[in-house]
Every structure is written in structure tokens, then in C-alpha cells.
Amino acid sequence: MTDRETCIAQDRTDPLAGLRDAFRLPGDVTYLDGNSLGPLPADLPERLADVVQRQWGDGLIRSWNDAGWIDAPRRVGDKIAPLIGAGPGEVAAADSTSVNLFKLLAGALRLRPGRRVILSEPENFPTDLYIMQGLIELLDRDFELRRAEPDRLADAMDDDVAVVALTHVNYKTGRMHDMAAVTAAAHDAGALMLWDLAHSAGAVPVDLAAAQADLAVGCGYKYLNGGPGAPAFLYVSRALQDEFHQPLSGWLGHISPFAFESDYRPADGIGRNLCGTPPILSMLALDCALDIWRDVDLAAVRNKSVALTDLFIELVERDCAGMGLELASPRDAAMRGSQVSFRHSDGYAVMQALIAQGVIGDFRAPNLLRFGFAPLYIRYVDVWDAAAALSDILRNRAWDDPAYKQRAAVT
Ligand SMILES: *Cc1c(COP(=O)(O)O)cnc(C)c1O
């Protein structure tokens, strides 16, 4: 039987244990929400102070060249690439995930003329579905958003489908698609495949090249720890890049922005998917956060992620049996990302009570308690402490307090 001492012993032999020091985590908090907002990298305040004071303050506009600001979207993209099975020049850091979805979906529809369906799933992240709906409305040409449950996707892939657009790891439940199998099915139907990697990059192994995925987007502020509102990323496979055209044809996607030509000509390669001036402070915060990954063994990350999530399920089911919790994530780790969710009819209040005790997860409507396990800094003992706090709160009904039932704007 697992006890706290066993967890501490596991932390001592954890090959990733040293990476926790790369983050500045408050001592009184067990942080299981890095899937929503990654913690502050320890080096970041000093690095960013240098960007502000030396590069911006002293260098002024010269830093676009001298500090390489102008190349940052591609340089940062190249640092993300190894985490998602992409090659150099296939990824750029830019805009938000939502905006990148818009650009890539629009570009995908252009590449499949005559096909009128974007295929997704009802439980996709809302922004993904909203962007699809907005794009279809804008185009006003009989396009359609088709939604199929994960086990019905293959049936829904007919020769009307232009692009299949899915989130690899579901934000609510952590359920993970078989990327290679779904991509192959999309291609068999003649469609392009777009993956949203918001809950995958930095959390689970992703191999876009092996899956032969066409397009992908993802988030900079979740498991990549780039800070609130960090730039997102986009991927266009090398094979597709020359024929790919996205509609936000801003000047920084032009082949020669400083020629100031009056007509748009797309840049070669991934650069044509950029739009306007990048937010350099946020971009360089993400750049700094990505350095943590430089020598990280991604197989070890997956092993630890599976061990942490399995342990959490085991402890919660052991210690909270009969207390109204129901596992909402796949029990089989092979089908699960790096998060675990439980349903509880008073989930919001339970999570507020947990947060009040320093165990930070989050709540997803209508009734999910969601816990993210980022293997770079979460310890086995954190898993034990979180499960123990949860079982205390449920046993004492500490959540049953009006103060915990007041919904905040961000849950
Ligand atoms: C977090 C998340 C987003 C966020 O999109 P933003 O445009 O960065 O706000 C998009 N898609 C998924 C699947 C997410 O989990």
C-alpha cells in the first residue's frame, strides 16, 4: 500500500526531480494547474529584466536586428519543434491558439476546393468550435461544421470533408486520440488533418512527422510555461508549405516586409503564416521557458506522467470511496494525457475548498474537478498531499460553505 514515505522515496529516485528547481513555485502550494497556466521559470525574471532594460531600454529600435527580435517567431518555433515531432522551419510562435486555428483552417479549406465540411467533435474545446463557426459564417459559401463523437469519427469522414480538426488531448477529461490512426483515416478520406496540441505539447509524446499530420496549433502558456497570454504556435508540414496560403496576410508574413511593396507576396516556408508584429516581451518569456526543455528526456516525462496520474487515481479511489467522486478520465493510461478529472455534484465548491488549503487545480463546468500533473515539477509527494486534502475536505464536508459557492469569472 502506498503511503507518504513511499512517495518521498520515489521522488528521491525520480530522474526528473532536479527540474523542479527550474521553476519558482510558492512553498505553501501544491500546483496541479500547470495545464492551465504553467508556473514561473526561475530564470525568467532576470532574463526578462535584461530584455526590458538592455534590449529595449538601451538598444531601442536597434534590437529588432541586434537582439534578433525579428527572427524570434521562427527561433522560438524551432525550440518547440522537437517537443512535437516537427523539424526546423515547420513551427512558428505567433498570435493565440484561436487566431492560429483561424489561419490554418482557412488555409486548409483553400487546399480542398469542392469539399465543404470541417469535421470535429462535440466535446472539442469551445474556442476551436467557435472559430470554425466564425470562419464558416465569414466565407458564406455553404461550408458546414460536422461534429462526430470520437468513436464515430471514421464513419463521418466522407469525400465532403476538407479538414478534420481535433484536439489531441481533451481539455476536460484528458482523453487522448490515437494521432497516427485518426490522421491516416483523414488522409484515406482525402482530407487534411489539423491537431490542436494545447494539452499535449510538453505533456505527452507527440510525433507529428510520424503521424504525417498536415497542420497543428498549440498553446504557449500551459505545459510550455511561457506565462499568461504567451504566444501560441502553429505547424505546417514541410510538404504543404509552398502551396499553403492563410488569409491574415499581414506584412510580417510578406516575403520582404521592409521592401514595403503595395502587393502581398507570401514569404517562403513557415514565415508566411505570420501576420503582424510579435509581442516581444511575451515571446522572449516563452523563449526563456523553452530552454528548460533542452536536455529533457521526453520518454522519462511520459513515464513520470503516467506514474503520477495512475497514483492519483489509485489514492483518490482508495481514500475517497463512497464520497461522491466518479473518475471522468480514461482509466487506461495509454488513452490519457497528463491530467485527471473527477466528477462531483458540488465540484465547484470542492475545488474552492481545495484551493483554500493550497491545493490548486481547477473546475470545468458542469461538474468536473480537474488536476494537471506536469512532470517537470510535480512530485509524487504532491500527489499524495493532494489526494489526502481532497479526502479530508469530502469527509468533513468542508466544501459545504457559502463562501466556496460564489463563482468567480475564471474557474
Ligand atoms: C487552452 C486552449 C486553447 C486556448 O486558446 P487561446 O486562443 O490561447 O485562448 C485553445 N484550444 C484548446 C484545446 C485549449 O485547451
The ligand as an ORCA input file, in Angstrom:
! r2SCAN-3c Opt
* xyz 0 1
  C      -6.311     26.428    -23.825
  C      -6.840     26.052    -25.155
  C      -6.962     26.986    -26.173
  C      -6.671     28.426    -25.871
  O      -6.811     29.270    -26.941
  P      -6.352     30.784    -26.802
  O      -6.645     31.363    -28.124
  O      -4.891     30.756    -26.470
  O      -7.115     31.409    -25.693
  C      -7.368     26.546    -27.424
  N      -7.658     25.234    -27.649
  C      -7.560     24.325    -26.657
  C      -7.869     22.904    -26.945
  C      -7.170     24.701    -25.393
  O      -7.093     23.808    -24.421
*
